[in-house]
Structures are given as structure tokens and as C-alpha cells.
């Protein structure tokens, strides 16, 4: 019975070690894949979400300022037409 238990203990340790090795291989593969994706995206000049949002906010601000300036210009042209 002791030999049988030892066999199962050894088998259990072997399986535990195999799972550890498999997990390590998975982590390495994931890291390598993520690095490859990052390089691939960098080569294509894609922008990050943060860069996109920053430019989007700048565009919204520029449109707002443009609308305000257009209203001021229209008001000035209206006054000039009334005087002339």
C-alpha cells in the first residue's frame, strides 16, 4: 500500500510540475505575442486611445471657438451694414 501511495504522490508531483511548466510557457507565449502585436501596431503609425482623445478634445475646442468667432463676425458685419 505504501508503494502505491508513493507512486500516486510522485505522479501528483509530476503533474503539478508539468502544470507549472505549461503555465510558464503560456505566460512566455503571451508576452511574446503582445510584444509582436505592439511592434506591428507601431510600424503602422496607429495612435493610442489617449492620443486620439487628446486630438478629439482639441477639435471640439477649435469648432466651438470657430462657431463663436463666426457669430462675432456676423454681428460685426451686421452692424457695418446698418451703418453703411
RANORJO-V769944 format. One record per run of one state. SS is the DSSP state (H for helix, E for strand, L for the rest). FROM is the first residue (numbers start at 1). LEN is the number of residues. If there is no record, write none. Layout:
SS:FROM:LEN
SS:FROM:LEN
This chain:
L:1:1
H:2:42
L:44:5
H:49:35
L:84:1
